[in-house]
Amino acid sequence: MKLIKAIKNPKGYYSALQKLVANFFRARFYKGENVLCEICNWNGAYFFSGKCPKCNSLSRTRLIPFSISFFNLFNEDIKLLHIAPNVNEYNFIKRIISKKSQYDRLNITSANHINIQQDLTSTTLKSNTYDLAISWHVFEHIVEDVKAISEVYRILKPNGKFLLSVPIYPKNNAVTFEDSNILYQDYKKIHGHEDHCRSCGLDYYKRFEAVGFKTKTLRIENLSTHQINRYGLSKSHVVWCFSK
Protein backbone atom coordinates (compact mmCIF):
# COMPACT_ATOMS: atom_id res chain seq x y z
CA MET A 1 0.00 0.00 0.00
CA LYS A 2 2.81 2.43 0.87
CA LEU A 3 4.54 1.55 -2.41
CA ILE A 4 1.35 2.28 -4.38
CA LYS A 5 0.97 5.65 -2.64
CA ALA A 6 4.61 6.47 -3.37
CA ILE A 7 4.14 5.68 -7.07
CA LYS A 8 1.00 7.82 -7.28
CA ASN A 9 2.55 10.73 -5.38
CA PRO A 10 6.36 10.47 -5.60
CA LYS A 11 6.92 14.13 -4.62
CA GLY A 12 4.90 13.70 -1.43
CA TYR A 13 6.68 10.44 -0.64
CA TYR A 14 10.17 11.90 -1.05
CA SER A 15 9.20 15.00 0.92
CA ALA A 16 8.02 12.80 3.80
CA LEU A 17 11.20 10.72 3.53
CA GLN A 18 13.36 13.85 3.67
CA LYS A 19 11.56 14.98 6.83
CA LEU A 20 12.10 11.58 8.45
CA VAL A 21 15.81 11.64 7.65
CA ALA A 22 16.15 15.24 8.83
CA ASN A 23 14.42 14.46 12.13
CA PHE A 24 16.56 11.37 12.60
CA PHE A 25 19.73 13.46 12.52
CA ARG A 26 18.22 16.38 14.43
CA ALA A 27 17.20 14.11 17.31
CA ARG A 28 20.77 12.82 17.55
CA PHE A 29 22.91 15.85 16.79
CA TYR A 30 20.87 18.54 18.50
CA LYS A 31 20.70 17.00 21.93
CA GLY A 32 21.10 19.43 24.81
CA GLU A 33 19.61 20.75 28.00
CA ASN A 34 17.60 23.74 26.72
CA VAL A 35 14.31 22.00 25.94
CA LEU A 36 12.52 18.87 27.08
CA CYS A 37 9.79 17.01 25.24
CA GLU A 38 7.92 15.21 28.01
CA ILE A 39 6.04 13.15 25.45
CA CYS A 40 9.14 11.15 24.49
CA ASN A 41 11.71 12.48 27.01
CA TRP A 42 13.92 14.04 24.33
CA ASN A 43 16.35 16.68 25.66
CA GLY A 44 17.55 19.06 23.01
CA ALA A 45 18.96 22.40 21.98
CA TYR A 46 15.60 23.58 20.63
CA PHE A 47 12.42 22.44 18.91
CA PHE A 48 12.17 22.68 15.13
CA SER A 49 9.26 24.87 13.98
CA GLY A 50 7.62 23.96 17.27
CA LYS A 51 7.95 20.21 16.71
CA CYS A 52 10.00 17.62 18.56
CA PRO A 53 12.41 15.94 16.11
CA LYS A 54 12.17 12.60 17.91
CA CYS A 55 8.38 12.10 18.25
CA ASN A 56 7.05 15.01 16.13
CA SER A 57 4.93 16.29 19.03
CA LEU A 58 3.32 19.73 18.85
CA SER A 59 3.12 22.34 21.60
CA ARG A 60 -0.50 21.41 22.34
CA THR A 61 0.45 17.74 22.86
CA ARG A 62 3.40 18.62 25.11
CA LEU A 63 0.94 20.61 27.21
CA ILE A 64 -0.69 17.38 28.39
CA PRO A 65 2.18 16.16 30.61
CA PHE A 66 2.75 19.70 31.85
CA SER A 67 -0.92 20.03 32.82
CA ILE A 68 -1.04 16.65 34.52
CA SER A 69 1.86 17.74 36.74
CA PHE A 70 0.50 21.26 37.22
CA PHE A 71 -2.83 19.97 38.55
CA ASN A 72 -1.24 16.93 40.28
CA LEU A 73 -3.68 14.46 38.69
CA PHE A 74 -1.91 11.09 38.69
CA ASN A 75 -1.55 8.53 41.44
CA GLU A 76 -0.55 4.88 41.58
CA ASP A 77 -4.07 3.49 41.17
CA ILE A 78 -6.21 5.52 38.80
CA LYS A 79 -9.06 4.82 36.40
CA LEU A 80 -8.54 7.05 33.37
CA LEU A 81 -10.71 7.66 30.33
CA HIS A 82 -8.84 9.27 27.44
CA ILE A 83 -11.19 10.74 24.86
CA ALA A 84 -10.07 10.45 21.22
CA PRO A 85 -6.31 10.44 21.92
CA ASN A 86 -3.85 10.59 19.05
CA VAL A 87 -1.01 8.08 18.99
CA ASN A 88 1.49 10.45 20.63
CA GLU A 89 -0.92 11.14 23.51
CA TYR A 90 -1.62 7.43 23.92
CA ASN A 91 2.07 6.47 23.91
CA PHE A 92 2.85 9.07 26.56
CA ILE A 93 0.04 8.04 28.94
CA LYS A 94 0.82 4.36 28.43
CA ARG A 95 4.44 5.06 29.37
CA ILE A 96 3.73 6.93 32.60
CA ILE A 97 0.61 5.23 33.95
CA SER A 98 1.12 2.54 36.57
CA LYS A 99 0.30 -1.12 35.94
CA LYS A 100 -2.24 -0.94 38.76
CA SER A 101 -4.24 1.65 36.86
CA GLN A 102 -7.01 1.25 34.29
CA TYR A 103 -6.48 3.16 31.05
CA ASP A 104 -9.36 3.26 28.55
CA ARG A 105 -9.35 5.10 25.23
CA LEU A 106 -12.67 6.08 23.68
CA ASN A 107 -13.36 7.29 20.17
CA ILE A 108 -16.30 7.24 17.78
CA THR A 109 -14.05 5.73 15.10
CA SER A 110 -11.83 2.66 15.37
CA ALA A 111 -8.03 2.66 15.62
CA ASN A 112 -5.43 0.23 16.90
CA HIS A 113 -4.90 2.20 20.12
CA ILE A 114 -8.64 2.67 20.84
CA ASN A 115 -10.32 0.06 23.06
CA ILE A 116 -13.80 1.61 23.37
CA GLN A 117 -15.54 2.60 20.14
CA GLN A 118 -18.55 4.66 21.18
CA ASP A 119 -20.14 8.07 20.71
CA LEU A 120 -19.25 10.27 23.68
CA THR A 121 -22.68 11.93 23.61
CA SER A 122 -24.29 8.59 24.52
CA THR A 123 -22.12 5.83 25.96
CA THR A 124 -22.86 2.55 27.72
CA LEU A 125 -20.19 3.23 30.35
CA LYS A 126 -21.26 2.88 33.97
CA SER A 127 -21.83 5.96 36.11
CA ASN A 128 -19.23 6.97 38.73
CA THR A 129 -16.49 4.86 37.12
CA TYR A 130 -13.47 7.05 36.35
CA ASP A 131 -11.16 9.16 38.51
CA LEU A 132 -9.95 11.21 35.57
CA ALA A 133 -10.95 11.99 31.99
CA ILE A 134 -8.72 13.73 29.44
CA SER A 135 -9.83 15.40 26.22
CA TRP A 136 -7.42 17.38 24.06
CA HIS A 137 -8.64 19.48 21.15
CA VAL A 138 -11.69 17.26 20.66
CA PHE A 139 -14.79 19.12 21.87
CA GLU A 140 -14.59 21.72 19.11
CA HIS A 141 -15.46 18.83 16.76
CA ILE A 142 -18.53 17.66 18.71
CA VAL A 143 -21.80 19.25 17.55
CA GLU A 144 -23.77 18.21 20.64
CA ASP A 145 -21.02 19.11 23.07
CA VAL A 146 -23.33 19.69 26.06
CA LYS A 147 -24.49 16.07 25.78
CA ALA A 148 -20.85 14.97 25.77
CA ILE A 149 -20.08 17.17 28.79
CA SER A 150 -23.04 15.68 30.68
CA GLU A 151 -21.90 12.17 29.79
CA VAL A 152 -18.39 12.77 31.12
CA TYR A 153 -19.89 14.22 34.31
CA ARG A 154 -22.02 11.08 34.72
CA ILE A 155 -19.21 8.55 34.31
CA LEU A 156 -16.75 10.38 36.60
CA LYS A 157 -16.60 9.45 40.26
CA PRO A 158 -17.56 12.10 42.83
CA ASN A 159 -14.62 14.55 42.95
CA GLY A 160 -13.41 13.08 39.66
CA LYS A 161 -11.37 15.37 37.40
CA PHE A 162 -11.77 16.29 33.74
CA LEU A 163 -8.66 17.75 32.09
CA LEU A 164 -9.55 19.56 28.89
CA SER A 165 -8.15 21.92 26.30
CA VAL A 166 -9.67 23.31 23.11
CA PRO A 167 -8.20 25.73 20.58
CA ILE A 168 -9.17 29.34 21.30
CA TYR A 169 -10.08 30.85 17.94
CA PRO A 170 -9.35 33.49 16.96
CA LYS A 171 -6.47 34.13 19.38
CA ASN A 172 -7.70 35.41 22.76
CA ASN A 173 -11.32 35.09 21.60
CA ALA A 174 -13.44 35.96 24.64
CA VAL A 175 -16.84 34.58 23.59
CA THR A 176 -17.59 31.16 22.09
CA PHE A 177 -19.36 31.41 18.75
CA GLU A 178 -21.35 28.80 16.85
CA ASP A 179 -24.30 28.79 14.49
CA SER A 180 -26.06 25.60 13.39
CA ASN A 181 -26.91 27.28 10.09
CA ILE A 182 -23.25 27.46 9.06
CA LEU A 183 -22.56 24.96 6.28
CA TYR A 184 -19.86 22.35 6.80
CA GLN A 185 -17.91 23.65 3.80
CA ASP A 186 -17.72 27.06 5.51
CA TYR A 187 -16.29 25.78 8.81
CA LYS A 188 -12.68 26.56 7.90
CA LYS A 189 -13.46 30.11 6.82
CA ILE A 190 -15.45 30.88 9.98
CA HIS A 191 -13.98 28.60 12.66
CA GLY A 192 -10.41 28.26 11.36
CA HIS A 193 -10.58 24.53 10.64
CA GLU A 194 -12.58 22.42 8.21
CA ASP A 195 -13.90 20.18 10.99
CA HIS A 196 -14.46 22.66 13.83
CA CYS A 197 -18.16 23.27 14.41
CA ARG A 198 -17.57 26.25 16.73
CA SER A 199 -15.03 28.93 17.58
CA CYS A 200 -14.25 28.30 21.23
CA GLY A 201 -13.64 31.32 23.44
CA LEU A 202 -12.17 31.87 26.87
CA ASP A 203 -15.71 31.51 28.24
CA TYR A 204 -16.11 27.93 26.99
CA TYR A 205 -15.65 26.57 30.51
CA LYS A 206 -19.07 27.97 31.43
CA ARG A 207 -20.77 25.13 29.53
CA PHE A 208 -19.08 22.69 31.89
CA GLU A 209 -20.03 24.65 34.98
CA ALA A 210 -23.66 24.68 33.78
CA VAL A 211 -23.59 20.86 33.93
CA GLY A 212 -22.20 20.92 37.49
CA PHE A 213 -18.41 21.04 37.21
CA LYS A 214 -16.15 23.35 39.21
CA THR A 215 -13.28 24.95 37.31
CA LYS A 216 -9.57 25.61 37.69
CA THR A 217 -7.77 27.36 34.83
CA LEU A 218 -4.22 27.24 33.48
CA ARG A 219 -3.36 29.96 30.97
CA ILE A 220 0.04 29.38 29.44
CA GLU A 221 0.64 33.11 28.94
CA ASN A 222 0.83 33.40 32.74
CA LEU A 223 3.75 30.96 33.01
CA SER A 224 7.36 32.04 33.11
CA THR A 225 9.28 32.47 29.86
CA HIS A 226 11.62 29.71 31.03
CA GLN A 227 8.76 27.23 31.46
CA ILE A 228 7.22 28.08 28.10
CA ASN A 229 10.53 27.74 26.26
CA ARG A 230 11.73 24.72 28.22
CA TYR A 231 8.67 22.58 27.43
CA GLY A 232 7.90 24.08 24.04
CA LEU A 233 4.46 25.44 24.94
CA SER A 234 2.29 28.03 23.22
CA LYS A 235 1.17 31.19 25.02
CA SER A 236 -2.21 31.05 23.30
CA HIS A 237 -3.25 27.74 24.89
CA VAL A 238 -5.62 27.37 27.83
CA VAL A 239 -6.30 24.29 29.98
CA TRP A 240 -9.23 23.72 32.30
CA CYS A 241 -9.30 21.17 35.08
CA PHE A 242 -12.91 20.46 36.00
CA SER A 243 -13.98 18.75 39.21
CA LYS A 244 -17.23 16.83 39.71
C-alpha positions in Angstrom: 0.0 0.0 0.0 2.8 2.4 0.9 4.5 1.5 -2.4 1.4 2.3 -4.4 1.0 5.6 -2.6 4.6 6.5 -3.4 4.1 5.7 -7.1 1.0 7.8 -7.3 2.6 10.7 -5.4 6.4 10.5 -5.6 6.9 14.1 -4.6 4.9 13.7 -1.4 6.7 10.4 -0.6 10.2 11.9 -1.1 9.2 15.0 0.9 8.0 12.8 3.8 11.2 10.7 3.5 13.4 13.9 3.7 11.6 15.0 6.8 12.1 11.6 8.4 15.8 11.6 7.7 16.2 15.2 8.8 14.4 14.5 12.1 16.6 11.4 12.6 19.7 13.5 12.5 18.2 16.4 14.4 17.2 14.1 17.3 20.8 12.8 17.6 22.9 15.9 16.8 20.9 18.5 18.5 20.7 17.0 21.9 21.1 19.4 24.8 19.6 20.8 28.0 17.6 23.7 26.7 14.3 22.0 25.9 12.5 18.9 27.1 9.8 17.0 25.2 7.9 15.2 28.0 6.0 13.1 25.4 9.1 11.2 24.5 11.7 12.5 27.0 13.9 14.0 24.3 16.3 16.7 25.7 17.5 19.1 23.0 19.0 22.4 22.0 15.6 23.6 20.6 12.4 22.4 18.9 12.2 22.7 15.1 9.3 24.9 14.0 7.6 24.0 17.3 8.0 20.2 16.7 10.0 17.6 18.6 12.4 15.9 16.1 12.2 12.6 17.9 8.4 12.1 18.2 7.1 15.0 16.1 4.9 16.3 19.0 3.3 19.7 18.9 3.1 22.3 21.6 -0.5 21.4 22.3 0.5 17.7 22.9 3.4 18.6 25.1 0.9 20.6 27.2 -0.7 17.4 28.4 2.2 16.2 30.6 2.8 19.7 31.8 -0.9 20.0 32.8 -1.0 16.6 34.5 1.9 17.7 36.7 0.5 21.3 37.2 -2.8 20.0 38.6 -1.2 16.9 40.3 -3.7 14.5 38.7 -1.9 11.1 38.7 -1.5 8.5 41.4 -0.6 4.9 41.6 -4.1 3.5 41.2 -6.2 5.5 38.8 -9.1 4.8 36.4 -8.5 7.0 33.4 -10.7 7.7 30.3 -8.8 9.3 27.4 -11.2 10.7 24.9 -10.1 10.5 21.2 -6.3 10.4 21.9 -3.9 10.6 19.0 -1.0 8.1 19.0 1.5 10.4 20.6 -0.9 11.1 23.5 -1.6 7.4 23.9 2.1 6.5 23.9 2.8 9.1 26.6 0.0 8.0 28.9 0.8 4.4 28.4 4.4 5.1 29.4 3.7 6.9 32.6 0.6 5.2 34.0 1.1 2.5 36.6 0.3 -1.1 35.9 -2.2 -0.9 38.8 -4.2 1.6 36.9 -7.0 1.3 34.3 -6.5 3.2 31.0 -9.4 3.3 28.5 -9.3 5.1 25.2 -12.7 6.1 23.7 -13.4 7.3 20.2 -16.3 7.2 17.8 -14.0 5.7 15.1 -11.8 2.7 15.4 -8.0 2.7 15.6 -5.4 0.2 16.9 -4.9 2.2 20.1 -8.6 2.7 20.8 -10.3 0.1 23.1 -13.8 1.6 23.4 -15.5 2.6 20.1 -18.5 4.7 21.2 -20.1 8.1 20.7 -19.3 10.3 23.7 -22.7 11.9 23.6 -24.3 8.6 24.5 -22.1 5.8 26.0 -22.9 2.6 27.7 -20.2 3.2 30.4 -21.3 2.9 34.0 -21.8 6.0 36.1 -19.2 7.0 38.7 -16.5 4.9 37.1 -13.5 7.1 36.4 -11.2 9.2 38.5 -10.0 11.2 35.6 -11.0 12.0 32.0 -8.7 13.7 29.4 -9.8 15.4 26.2 -7.4 17.4 24.1 -8.6 19.5 21.1 -11.7 17.3 20.7 -14.8 19.1 21.9 -14.6 21.7 19.1 -15.5 18.8 16.8 -18.5 17.7 18.7 -21.8 19.2 17.6 -23.8 18.2 20.6 -21.0 19.1 23.1 -23.3 19.7 26.1 -24.5 16.1 25.8 -20.8 15.0 25.8 -20.1 17.2 28.8 -23.0 15.7 30.7 -21.9 12.2 29.8 -18.4 12.8 31.1 -19.9 14.2 34.3 -22.0 11.1 34.7 -19.2 8.6 34.3 -16.7 10.4 36.6 -16.6 9.4 40.3 -17.6 12.1 42.8 -14.6 14.5 43.0 -13.4 13.1 39.7 -11.4 15.4 37.4 -11.8 16.3 33.7 -8.7 17.8 32.1 -9.6 19.6 28.9 -8.1 21.9 26.3 -9.7 23.3 23.1 -8.2 25.7 20.6 -9.2 29.3 21.3 -10.1 30.8 17.9 -9.3 33.5 17.0 -6.5 34.1 19.4 -7.7 35.4 22.8 -11.3 35.1 21.6 -13.4 36.0 24.6 -16.8 34.6 23.6 -17.6 31.2 22.1 -19.4 31.4 18.7 -21.4 28.8 16.8 -24.3 28.8 14.5 -26.1 25.6 13.4 -26.9 27.3 10.1 -23.2 27.5 9.1 -22.6 25.0 6.3 -19.9 22.4 6.8 -17.9 23.7 3.8 -17.7 27.1 5.5 -16.3 25.8 8.8 -12.7 26.6 7.9 -13.5 30.1 6.8 -15.5 30.9 10.0 -14.0 28.6 12.7 -10.4 28.3 11.4 -10.6 24.5 10.6 -12.6 22.4 8.2 -13.9 20.2 11.0 -14.5 22.7 13.8 -18.2 23.3 14.4 -17.6 26.3 16.7 -15.0 28.9 17.6 -14.2 28.3 21.2 -13.6 31.3 23.4 -12.2 31.9 26.9 -15.7 31.5 28.2 -16.1 27.9 27.0 -15.6 26.6 30.5 -19.1 28.0 31.4 -20.8 25.1 29.5 -19.1 22.7 31.9 -20.0 24.7 35.0 -23.7 24.7 33.8 -23.6 20.9 33.9 -22.2 20.9 37.5 -18.4 21.0 37.2 -16.2 23.3 39.2 -13.3 24.9 37.3 -9.6 25.6 37.7 -7.8 27.4 34.8 -4.2 27.2 33.5 -3.4 30.0 31.0 0.0 29.4 29.4 0.6 33.1 28.9 0.8 33.4 32.7 3.7 31.0 33.0 7.4 32.0 33.1 9.3 32.5 29.9 11.6 29.7 31.0 8.8 27.2 31.5 7.2 28.1 28.1 10.5 27.7 26.3 11.7 24.7 28.2 8.7 22.6 27.4 7.9 24.1 24.0 4.5 25.4 24.9 2.3 28.0 23.2 1.2 31.2 25.0 -2.2 31.1 23.3 -3.2 27.7 24.9 -5.6 27.4 27.8 -6.3 24.3 30.0 -9.2 23.7 32.3 -9.3 21.2 35.1 -12.9 20.5 36.0 -14.0 18.7 39.2 -17.2 16.8 39.7 
